[in-house]
Amino acid sequence: MYFFNCDFRRGAASAIPIFIGYFAASTAFGLLARGAGLSGLEAILFSATNITGAAQFLAINLIAAGAFPGLIIFSIFLINLRYFLMTASLLIKVKYKNSMEKYLTAFAVTDEVFSVAMADTGNVNLSYMAGLQFTSWTGWVSGTVAGFFAGTFLPAELSAAMQVALFALFAALLVPEIKRDKALPFFTALFAAILNSFFYYVFKLSAGWSLVIAMIMASVVATIWITRHKEIKKISGQKLILKNE
């Protein structure tokens, strides 16, 4: 029995901070979804089936800009590629009995869920993951509901001011990476911003295409730089060893 046993309750308790954070963030998403013209059902289903903060905020921005649907899907795919690595790492820690259990767990893996599960020193089994993910999912979906319907009585000025939530979310994702490695994340983000502005204002590309092309190019350049930097360090280390010998 996966639900309501001690492991499920322990996972649910571990997810309470995530629930609070998700509720606040998805409230802003619900307001933005309403402003972008989505219906209540569309906004709720969007959160219930995606559970991806950065990707959903980006998608809403692209929807509001009138981007092509295929481009929106592709953009979400690019941002969510990191979940492939997270779910692969969870395979090492969580013992699954069959493929269906893997699929169910993979559906609700997020950055915060992954971090909590990997840091937990207890028995991280399917029941624990069910409690952790269901509580987190509930926070994201209920926040979307609250935000969407709050837009019916909040002043238009306040609802419009929630547009800053998109930039605040991306800043929250970027700042920890800059603290960890001050140079690379900052210059990668700056390079992507410059490329995006160039494609949008000079080549007159749509907001969606300019953003996607800028993301891909900046990621490729950063990957090449990291690879070359590691090779140089490796060669330098080998030369130092030979010199000492």
Backbone as JSON, one array per atom type, in Angstrom:
{
  "sequence": "MYFFNCDFRRGAASAIPIFIGYFAASTAFGLLARGAGLSGLEAILFSATNITGAAQFLAINLIAAGAFPGLIIFSIFLINLRYFLMTASLLIKVKYKNSMEKYLTAFAVTDEVFSVAMADTGNVNLSYMAGLQFTSWTGWVSGTVAGFFAGTFLPAELSAAMQVALFALFAALLVPEIKRDKALPFFTALFAAILNSFFYYVFKLSAGWSLVIAMIMASVVATIWITRHKEIKKISGQKLILKNE",
  "N": [[0.85, -1.2, 0.0], [0.78, 2.04, -1.07], [-0.07, 4.52, -0.15], [-0.65, 6.66, 2.64], [0.79, 5.22, 4.57], [3.54, 4.99, 6.92], [5.85, 5.85, 5.58], [4.79, 7.33, 3.45], [3.55, 9.41, 4.87], [5.8, 10.56, 6.01], [7.13, 11.48, 3.74], [5.23, 13.34, 2.87], [5.3, 15.18, 4.97], [7.89, 16.12, 4.67], [7.55, 17.59, 2.41], [6.17, 19.88, 3.04], [7.42, 22.52, 3.27], [7.97, 22.85, 0.52], [5.4, 22.84, -0.53], [4.4, 25.28, 0.49], [6.11, 27.16, -0.77], [5.58, 26.57, -3.48], [2.86, 27.13, -3.64], [2.8, 29.91, -3.35], [4.33, 30.76, -5.6], [2.89, 29.65, -7.77], [0.51, 30.96, -7.51], [1.06, 33.46, -8.55], [1.49, 32.56, -11.15], [-1.11, 31.72, -11.84], [-2.46, 34.18, -11.93], [-1.09, 35.4, -14.05], [-1.7, 33.62, -16.09], [-4.44, 34.02, -16.39], [-4.36, 36.68, -17.25], [-3.15, 36.27, -19.71], [-5.12, 35.21, -21.21], [-6.01, 32.6, -20.85], [-8.41, 30.09, -19.99], [-10.06, 29.17, -16.88], [-10.04, 26.37, -16.57], [-8.09, 25.64, -18.44], [-5.78, 26.86, -17.36], [-5.54, 25.5, -14.91], [-5.26, 22.81, -15.73], [-2.9, 23.11, -17.12], [-1.01, 23.56, -15.05], [-1.44, 21.22, -13.56], [-0.57, 19.17, -15.22], [2.01, 19.79, -15.94], [3.76, 21.02, -13.94], [6.06, 22.65, -13.78], [7.81, 25.25, -12.94], [9.59, 27.4, -14.09], [9.38, 26.8, -16.85], [6.61, 26.99, -17.28], [6.08, 29.69, -16.7], [7.61, 30.86, -18.7], [6.26, 29.82, -20.93], [3.75, 31.05, -20.66], [4.47, 33.68, -21.1], [5.24, 33.5, -23.78], [2.83, 32.69, -24.93], [1.27, 34.96, -24.44], [2.64, 36.64, -26.13], [1.87, 35.71, -28.53], [3.1, 33.5, -29.74], [4.01, 30.71, -31.89], [2.38, 27.58, -31.37], [3.9, 25.14, -31.53], [6.45, 26.1, -31.12], [6.32, 26.96, -28.5], [6.02, 24.52, -27.16], [8.48, 23.34, -27.81], [10.24, 25.09, -26.54], [9.6, 24.66, -23.85], [10.39, 22.0, -23.68], [13.19, 22.25, -23.96], [13.91, 23.68, -21.64], [13.17, 21.88, -19.71], [14.87, 19.72, -19.97], [16.71, 19.09, -18.02], [15.45, 17.45, -16.22], [15.7, 14.86, -17.09], [18.19, 14.04, -16.23], [17.84, 14.22, -13.47], [15.79, 12.34, -12.91], [17.12, 10.06, -13.71], [19.13, 9.94, -11.79], [17.6, 9.44, -9.53], [16.89, 6.84, -9.95], [18.92, 5.38, -8.92], [18.66, 5.66, -6.2], [15.97, 5.2, -5.4], [14.09, 2.3, -5.14], [12.52, 0.64, -7.59], [9.74, -1.4, -8.62], [8.63, -1.93, -11.09], [8.24, -0.68, -14.49], [6.08, 1.09, -14.63], [5.92, 2.26, -12.1], [8.21, 3.8, -12.21], [7.54, 5.62, -14.23], [5.39, 6.99, -13.07], [6.62, 8.25, -10.9], [8.54, 9.8, -12.23], [6.95, 11.67, -13.5], [6.27, 13.71, -11.66], [8.66, 14.8, -10.81], [10.56, 17.46, -9.66], [12.81, 20.28, -9.32], [12.98, 20.9, -6.56], [11.73, 18.7, -5.33], [13.45, 16.66, -6.15], [15.84, 17.47, -4.85], [15.14, 17.27, -2.11], [14.5, 14.54, -1.92], [16.95, 13.29, -2.59], [18.57, 14.22, -0.56], [17.5, 13.11, 1.7], [18.02, 10.86, 4.31], [16.69, 8.66, 5.1], [14.43, 5.9, 4.45], [13.93, 6.0, 1.24], [11.51, 5.25, -0.6], [8.92, 4.11, -2.9], [6.5, 4.84, -1.64], [7.31, 6.94, 0.01], [8.11, 8.78, -1.97], [5.65, 9.17, -3.18], [4.17, 10.54, -1.2], [5.79, 12.83, -0.92], [5.75, 13.93, -3.54], [2.99, 14.16, -4.15], [2.07, 16.01, -2.26], [3.61, 18.26, -2.94], [2.76, 18.65, -5.6], [0.07, 19.23, -5.1], [0.31, 21.71, -3.82], [1.26, 23.3, -5.95], [-0.82, 23.16, -7.86], [-3.11, 24.02, -6.39], [-2.32, 26.61, -5.76], [-2.32, 27.76, -8.3], [-5.05, 27.68, -8.88], [-5.99, 29.42, -6.86], [-4.67, 31.81, -7.59], [-5.65, 32.29, -10.19], [-8.44, 32.7, -9.82], [-8.34, 34.73, -8.0], [-7.77, 36.82, -9.58], [-10.17, 37.76, -10.43], [-11.16, 39.61, -8.66], [-9.07, 41.21, -7.81], [-7.41, 44.39, -8.16], [-6.82, 45.73, -11.44], [-4.35, 46.91, -11.84], [-2.72, 45.7, -9.91], [-2.78, 43.04, -10.72], [-1.51, 43.29, -13.19], [0.99, 44.05, -12.32], [2.03, 41.69, -11.47], [3.42, 40.62, -13.54], [6.09, 40.89, -13.15], [6.81, 38.68, -11.8], [7.73, 36.68, -13.48], [10.35, 37.5, -14.21], [11.46, 37.63, -11.68], [11.42, 34.97, -10.91], [13.23, 33.75, -12.72], [15.5, 35.13, -11.96], [15.8, 34.16, -9.39], [16.5, 31.56, -9.98], [18.91, 31.94, -11.27], [20.7, 33.36, -9.56], [21.69, 31.6, -7.4], [23.33, 29.93, -8.97], [25.21, 31.72, -9.91], [26.47, 32.38, -7.53], [27.71, 29.98, -6.98], [29.42, 29.54, -9.16], [30.89, 32.17, -10.19], [31.54, 33.45, -12.65], [30.86, 31.99, -15.13], [27.9, 31.31, -15.24], [26.82, 33.92, -15.11], [27.9, 35.29, -17.38], [26.98, 33.61, -19.37], [24.18, 33.93, -19.18], [24.07, 36.67, -19.7], [25.12, 36.76, -22.31], [23.13, 35.29, -23.65], [20.97, 37.03, -23.28], [21.81, 39.27, -24.76], [21.99, 38.16, -27.34], [19.28, 37.44, -27.69], [18.04, 39.96, -27.68], [19.27, 41.04, -29.94], [18.4, 39.33, -32.05], [15.68, 39.81, -31.89], [15.25, 42.62, -32.15], [16.91, 43.44, -34.29], [16.95, 41.42, -36.37], [14.26, 41.08, -36.39], [12.87, 38.84, -35.48], [10.3, 36.68, -34.07], [9.18, 36.89, -30.63], [9.27, 34.37, -29.46], [10.91, 32.7, -31.18], [13.34, 34.15, -31.19], [14.09, 33.95, -28.53], [14.38, 31.16, -28.13], [16.43, 30.48, -30.0], [18.49, 32.06, -28.98], [18.84, 30.88, -26.45], [19.74, 28.29, -27.17], [22.12, 28.83, -28.6], [23.68, 30.21, -26.66], [23.9, 28.2, -24.74], [25.35, 26.24, -26.16], [27.78, 27.59, -26.64], [28.61, 27.97, -23.97], [28.9, 25.29, -23.18], [30.98, 24.42, -24.88], [33.0, 26.08, -23.93], [33.29, 25.18, -21.26], [34.1, 22.52, -21.74], [36.55, 22.92, -23.09], [37.93, 24.29, -21.09], [38.15, 22.34, -19.1], [39.74, 20.49, -20.44], [42.1, 21.94, -20.75], [42.84, 22.25, -18.05], [43.23, 19.59, -17.41], [45.39, 18.88, -19.07], [47.3, 20.65, -18.09], [47.55, 19.66, -15.49], [48.63, 17.12, -16.02], [51.09, 17.84, -17.13], [52.25, 19.02, -14.9], [52.52, 16.83, -13.22], [54.33, 15.26, -14.68], [56.48, 16.97, -14.62], [57.13, 17.02, -11.91], [57.9, 14.4, -11.6]],
  "CA": [[0.0, 0.0, 0.0], [1.66, 3.18, -1.22], [-0.59, 5.73, 0.44], [-1.03, 6.8, 4.05], [1.61, 4.5, 5.52], [4.48, 5.88, 7.6], [6.75, 6.46, 4.6], [4.01, 8.35, 2.74], [3.39, 10.56, 5.78], [7.11, 11.2, 6.16], [7.35, 12.23, 2.51], [4.32, 14.49, 2.86], [5.82, 16.15, 5.93], [9.1, 16.73, 4.07], [7.15, 18.46, 1.29], [5.41, 21.06, 3.49], [8.06, 23.76, 2.79], [7.8, 22.94, -0.92], [4.0, 23.22, -0.73], [4.26, 26.72, 0.75], [6.78, 27.88, -1.84], [4.86, 26.35, -4.74], [1.57, 27.83, -3.6], [3.05, 31.34, -3.6], [4.78, 30.96, -6.98], [1.84, 29.32, -8.73], [-0.51, 32.01, -7.43], [1.46, 34.43, -9.57], [1.24, 31.95, -12.46], [-2.55, 31.76, -12.11], [-2.8, 35.54, -12.34], [-0.53, 35.63, -15.38], [-2.46, 32.8, -17.04], [-5.69, 34.74, -16.64], [-4.04, 37.85, -18.06], [-2.77, 35.84, -21.05], [-6.32, 34.78, -21.91], [-6.37, 31.21, -20.61], [-9.58, 29.86, -19.15], [-9.71, 28.56, -15.6], [-9.73, 24.96, -16.78], [-6.8, 25.55, -19.15], [-4.7, 27.21, -16.43], [-5.42, 24.44, -13.91], [-4.7, 21.64, -16.41], [-1.51, 23.44, -17.44], [-0.21, 23.3, -13.85], [-1.6, 19.83, -13.12], [0.12, 18.24, -16.11], [3.39, 20.21, -16.2], [4.48, 21.2, -12.66], [7.4, 23.17, -14.09], [7.69, 26.68, -12.74], [10.25, 28.24, -15.08], [8.83, 26.52, -18.17], [5.25, 27.5, -17.36], [6.14, 31.14, -16.78], [8.09, 31.16, -20.04], [5.19, 29.51, -21.87], [2.73, 32.1, -20.56], [5.03, 34.85, -21.76], [5.18, 33.24, -25.22], [1.42, 32.7, -25.31], [0.86, 36.36, -24.48], [3.28, 37.27, -27.29], [1.3, 35.14, -29.75], [4.06, 32.59, -30.35], [3.49, 29.49, -32.5], [2.27, 26.52, -30.35], [5.03, 24.22, -31.59], [7.61, 26.78, -30.54], [6.12, 26.95, -27.04], [6.32, 23.16, -26.71], [9.91, 23.13, -27.95], [10.89, 25.88, -25.49], [9.39, 23.93, -22.59], [11.24, 20.81, -23.76], [14.58, 22.64, -23.72], [14.08, 24.05, -20.23], [12.93, 20.71, -18.85], [15.81, 18.63, -20.24], [17.43, 18.74, -16.8], [14.73, 16.42, -15.47], [16.21, 13.55, -17.51], [19.31, 13.72, -15.33], [17.31, 14.05, -12.12], [15.09, 11.05, -12.8], [18.15, 9.01, -13.81], [19.79, 9.86, -10.48], [16.67, 8.84, -8.58], [16.87, 5.39, -10.19], [19.95, 4.78, -8.06], [18.27, 5.71, -4.79], [14.63, 4.64, -5.19], [13.97, 0.94, -5.68], [11.24, 0.47, -8.28], [9.4, -2.78, -8.93], [8.31, -2.05, -12.52], [8.38, 0.56, -15.27], [4.98, 1.99, -14.32], [6.31, 3.03, -10.92], [9.2, 4.78, -12.67], [6.84, 6.66, -14.99], [4.59, 7.79, -12.14], [7.54, 9.08, -10.13], [9.18, 10.76, -13.13], [5.98, 12.71, -13.86], [6.21, 14.81, -10.7], [9.99, 15.2, -10.34], [10.92, 18.86, -9.84], [14.11, 20.59, -8.7], [12.87, 20.83, -5.11], [11.44, 17.31, -4.98], [14.7, 15.91, -6.35], [16.79, 17.85, -3.81], [14.7, 16.71, -0.83], [14.6, 13.08, -1.98], [18.35, 12.88, -2.6], [19.18, 14.59, 0.72], [16.89, 12.34, 2.78], [18.85, 9.71, 4.7], [15.82, 7.56, 5.49], [14.03, 4.95, 3.42], [13.29, 6.71, 0.13], [10.88, 4.26, -1.47], [7.83, 4.66, -3.7], [5.53, 5.47, -0.75], [7.88, 8.24, 0.39], [8.04, 9.66, -3.14], [4.25, 9.51, -3.41], [3.83, 11.59, -0.25], [6.57, 14.02, -1.26], [5.32, 14.51, -4.81], [1.58, 14.53, -4.12], [1.96, 17.26, -1.49], [4.2, 19.31, -3.77], [1.84, 18.85, -6.72], [-1.13, 19.89, -4.57], [0.65, 23.11, -3.6], [1.37, 24.0, -7.23], [-2.13, 23.25, -8.5], [-4.01, 24.85, -5.59], [-1.88, 28.0, -5.92], [-2.8, 28.21, -9.6], [-6.49, 27.93, -8.72], [-6.15, 30.64, -6.06], [-4.22, 32.96, -8.35], [-6.54, 32.56, -11.32], [-9.72, 33.25, -9.38], [-8.08, 36.0, -7.32], [-7.76, 37.85, -10.63], [-11.52, 38.27, -10.68], [-11.48, 40.73, -7.77], [-7.9, 42.06, -7.58], [-7.31, 45.53, -9.08], [-6.1, 45.44, -12.68], [-2.96, 47.36, -11.69], [-2.0, 44.71, -9.13], [-2.63, 41.87, -11.57], [-0.5, 43.62, -14.2], [2.29, 44.12, -11.65], [2.53, 40.33, -11.27], [4.28, 40.25, -14.66], [7.47, 40.86, -12.66], [7.06, 37.35, -11.23], [8.52, 35.92, -14.45], [11.75, 37.87, -14.08], [11.89, 37.28, -10.32], [11.65, 33.53, -10.88], [14.48, 33.47, -13.42], [16.58, 35.66, -11.13], [15.97, 33.22, -8.28], [17.2, 30.39, -10.51], [20.24, 32.32, -11.73], [21.57, 33.84, -8.48], [22.46, 30.52, -6.76], [24.36, 29.43, -9.88], [26.27, 32.73, -9.94], [27.21, 32.24, -6.27], [28.51, 28.76, -7.06], [30.46, 29.79, -10.17], [30.54, 33.56, -10.42], [31.76, 33.95, -14.0], [30.19, 31.31, -16.25], [26.45, 31.53, -15.35], [26.53, 35.33, -15.37], [28.2, 35.64, -18.77], [26.08, 32.83, -20.23], [22.89, 34.62, -19.17], [24.25, 37.96, -20.37], [25.27, 36.48, -23.74], [21.81, 34.9, -24.15], [20.14, 38.24, -23.31], [22.27, 40.09, -25.88], [21.56, 37.48, -28.55], [17.84, 37.54, -27.78], [17.73, 41.34, -28.08], [19.76, 41.22, -31.31], [17.51, 38.64, -32.98], [14.33, 40.38, -31.82], [15.19, 44.0, -32.62], [17.62, 43.62, -35.55], [16.43, 40.5, -37.37], [12.79, 41.14, -36.3], [12.27, 37.54, -35.21], [9.27, 36.71, -33.04], [9.71, 36.75, -29.27], [9.53, 32.97, -29.18], [12.07, 32.2, -31.91], [14.55, 34.83, -30.75], [14.45, 33.41, -27.22], [14.84, 29.78, -28.28], [17.73, 30.49, -30.68], [19.46, 32.62, -28.04], [19.11, 29.86, -25.43], [20.54, 27.21, -27.74], [23.46, 29.32, -28.92], [24.39, 30.49, -25.41], [24.19, 26.9, -24.11], [26.41, 25.6, -26.93], [29.03, 28.31, -26.36], [29.01, 27.66, -22.59], [29.34, 23.9, -23.15], [32.3, 24.38, -25.51], [33.96, 26.74, -23.02], [33.52, 24.27, -20.12], [34.88, 21.38, -22.23], [37.92, 23.38, -23.35], [38.53, 24.64, -19.8], [38.5, 21.08, -18.43], [40.86, 19.9, -21.16], [43.3, 22.71, -20.41], [43.2, 21.91, -16.68], [43.73, 18.22, -17.42], [46.72, 18.91, -19.68], [48.18, 21.34, -17.13], [47.79, 18.73, -14.39], [49.53, 16.07, -16.5], [52.42, 18.44, -17.27], [52.77, 19.23, -13.56], [52.92, 15.51, -12.7], [55.56, 14.88, -15.37], [57.55, 17.84, -14.15], [57.5, 16.57, -10.56], [58.59, 13.1, -11.72]],
  "C": [[0.89, 1.24, 0.0], [1.22, 4.4, -0.4], [-0.91, 5.57, 1.93], [-0.31, 5.85, 4.99], [2.65, 5.47, 6.08], [5.44, 6.57, 6.62], [6.05, 7.56, 3.79], [3.88, 9.6, 3.6], [4.71, 11.3, 5.96], [7.45, 12.02, 4.91], [6.49, 13.47, 2.43], [4.8, 15.58, 3.81], [7.05, 16.87, 5.39], [8.75, 17.74, 3.0], [6.41, 19.71, 1.74], [6.09, 22.37, 3.08], [7.92, 23.95, 1.28], [6.38, 23.39, -1.24], [3.83, 24.72, -0.57], [4.89, 27.54, -0.37], [6.06, 27.76, -3.17], [3.54, 27.11, -4.78], [1.76, 29.31, -3.93], [3.42, 31.59, -5.06], [3.66, 30.7, -7.99], [0.65, 30.26, -8.63], [-0.22, 33.09, -8.46], [1.22, 33.86, -10.97], [-0.23, 32.0, -12.82], [-3.01, 33.14, -12.56], [-2.32, 35.83, -13.75], [-1.3, 34.84, -16.44], [-3.79, 33.46, -17.38], [-5.45, 35.95, -17.54], [-3.69, 37.5, -19.49], [-3.96, 35.3, -21.85], [-6.7, 33.34, -21.74], [-7.64, 31.13, -19.77], [-9.14, 29.23, -17.84], [-9.3, 27.11, -15.75], [-8.38, 24.79, -17.46], [-5.64, 25.84, -18.21], [-4.46, 26.09, -15.42], [-4.81, 23.18, -14.53], [-3.24, 21.86, -16.78], [-0.62, 23.11, -16.24], [-0.27, 21.83, -13.44], [-0.8, 18.86, -13.95], [1.58, 18.61, -16.38], [4.23, 20.31, -14.94], [5.92, 21.68, -12.91], [7.36, 24.68, -14.05], [8.28, 27.52, -13.85], [9.65, 28.05, -16.47], [7.42, 27.08, -18.32], [5.22, 29.02, -17.46], [6.62, 31.57, -18.16], [6.98, 30.94, -21.07], [4.1, 30.58, -21.85], [3.2, 33.37, -21.25], [4.95, 34.7, -23.28], [3.74, 33.23, -25.72], [0.9, 34.13, -25.43], [1.44, 37.09, -25.68], [2.76, 36.71, -28.61], [2.22, 34.17, -30.47], [3.36, 31.35, -30.91], [3.47, 28.37, -31.46], [3.43, 25.54, -30.34], [6.28, 24.8, -30.98], [7.53, 26.79, -29.03], [6.48, 25.57, -26.48], [7.82, 22.89, -26.75], [10.68, 23.88, -26.87], [10.78, 25.19, -24.14], [10.29, 22.69, -22.55], [12.69, 21.15, -23.43], [14.82, 22.94, -22.24], [14.0, 22.82, -19.33], [13.87, 19.54, -19.1], [16.54, 18.17, -18.98], [16.75, 17.63, -16.02], [15.15, 15.01, -15.9], [17.32, 13.1, -16.56], [18.81, 13.44, -13.92], [16.63, 12.7, -11.95], [16.07, 9.89, -12.9], [18.87, 8.83, -12.48], [18.9, 9.19, -9.45], [16.58, 7.32, -8.75], [17.86, 4.68, -9.28], [19.46, 4.66, -6.62], [16.93, 5.04, -4.51], [14.54, 3.27, -5.87], [12.58, 0.75, -6.28], [11.01, -1.0, -8.62], [9.12, -2.98, -10.42], [8.4, -0.68, -13.18], [7.28, 1.56, -14.94], [5.3, 2.85, -13.1], [7.33, 4.11, -11.29], [8.51, 5.94, -13.38], [6.07, 7.58, -14.06], [5.48, 8.74, -11.33], [8.16, 10.17, -11.01], [8.25, 11.92, -13.47], [6.08, 13.92, -12.95], [7.58, 15.16, -10.11], [10.22, 16.68, -10.67], [12.27, 19.09, -9.16], [14.05, 20.38, -7.19], [12.6, 19.41, -4.63], [12.71, 16.46, -5.09], [15.68, 16.2, -5.22], [16.43, 17.22, -2.47], [14.88, 15.19, -0.82], [16.06, 12.61, -1.89], [19.03, 13.17, -1.26], [18.65, 13.75, 1.88], [17.72, 11.09, 3.06], [18.02, 8.51, 5.12], [15.52, 6.63, 4.33], [13.25, 5.68, 2.33], [12.75, 5.68, -0.85], [9.72, 4.92, -2.22], [6.78, 5.36, -2.84], [6.02, 6.85, -0.31], [7.76, 9.22, -0.76], [6.6, 10.07, -3.42], [3.8, 10.63, -2.48], [4.5, 12.91, -0.57], [6.01, 14.71, -2.5], [3.85, 14.93, -4.8], [1.38, 15.84, -3.37], [2.48, 18.44, -2.28], [3.27, 19.67, -4.93], [0.58, 19.59, -6.28], [-0.87, 21.38, -4.34], [0.69, 23.9, -4.89], [-0.01, 24.2, -7.88], [-3.08, 24.16, -7.72], [-3.62, 26.32, -5.67], [-2.35, 28.58, -7.24], [-4.28, 28.54, -9.54], [-6.72, 29.24, -7.97], [-5.78, 31.88, -6.86], [-5.16, 33.31, -9.48], [-7.83, 33.23, -10.86], [-9.55, 34.52, -8.55], [-8.08, 37.15, -8.32], [-9.13, 38.42, -10.92], [-11.86, 39.46, -9.79], [-10.28, 41.62, -7.44], [-7.91, 43.23, -8.56], [-6.47, 45.18, -10.3], [-4.63, 45.82, -12.58], [-2.13, 46.33, -10.95], [-1.76, 43.44, -9.95], [-1.55, 42.09, -12.62], [0.89, 43.63, -13.59], [2.88, 42.73, -11.44], [3.37, 39.85, -12.44], [5.74, 40.15, -14.22], [7.83, 39.49, -12.09], [7.91, 36.5, -12.17], [10.0, 36.21, -14.29], [12.3, 37.54, -12.7], [12.21, 35.79, -10.23], [12.97, 33.18, -11.56], [15.68, 34.0, -12.64], [16.86, 34.72, -9.97], [16.69, 31.96, -8.72], [18.66, 30.7, -10.84], [21.2, 32.65, -10.59], [22.33, 32.72, -7.78], [23.57, 29.98, -7.65], [25.52, 30.41, -9.96], [27.11, 32.65, -8.67], [28.15, 31.04, -6.32], [29.68, 28.94, -8.03], [30.2, 31.18, -10.73], [30.6, 33.97, -11.89], [30.82, 33.32, -15.04], [28.67, 31.55, -16.32], [26.1, 32.97, -15.7], [26.74, 35.67, -16.84], [27.36, 34.83, -19.75], [24.72, 33.5, -20.33], [22.98, 35.95, -19.91], [24.36, 37.77, -21.89], [23.92, 36.11, -24.37], [20.89, 36.12, -24.26], [20.51, 39.14, -24.49], [21.83, 39.48, -27.21], [20.05, 37.62, -28.76], [17.42, 38.94, -28.26], [18.12, 41.59, -29.54], [18.8, 40.58, -32.31], [16.13, 39.31, -33.04], [14.26, 41.77, -32.47], [15.86, 44.21, -33.97], [17.05, 42.74, -36.65], [14.9, 40.43, -37.37], [12.16, 39.76, -36.18], [11.2, 37.67, -34.14], [9.91, 36.51, -31.67], [10.06, 35.31, -28.95], [10.79, 32.45, -29.86], [13.36, 32.84, -31.45], [15.04, 34.27, -29.42], [15.03, 32.0, -27.33], [16.22, 29.73, -28.92], [18.81, 31.02, -29.75], [19.83, 31.61, -26.97], [20.03, 28.77, -25.96], [21.97, 27.66, -28.0], [24.28, 29.58, -27.66], [24.78, 29.19, -24.71], [25.33, 26.19, -24.81], [27.76, 26.25, -26.64], [29.53, 27.99, -24.96], [29.54, 26.23, -22.47], [30.74, 23.75, -23.75], [33.36, 24.97, -24.58], [34.3, 25.83, -21.86], [34.4, 23.1, -20.55], [36.34, 21.78, -22.45], [38.64, 23.68, -22.04], [38.97, 23.38, -19.06], [39.7, 20.42, -19.11], [42.17, 20.61, -20.83], [43.78, 22.37, -19.0], [43.8, 20.51, -16.62], [45.16, 18.16, -17.97], [47.73, 19.57, -18.74], [48.54, 20.43, -15.97], [48.76, 17.63, -14.78], [50.96, 16.6, -16.64], [53.07, 18.63, -15.9], [53.26, 17.92, -12.95], [54.23, 15.07, -13.34], [56.75, 15.7, -14.9], [58.04, 17.39, -12.78], [58.24, 15.24, -10.59], [60.01, 13.29, -12.23]]
}
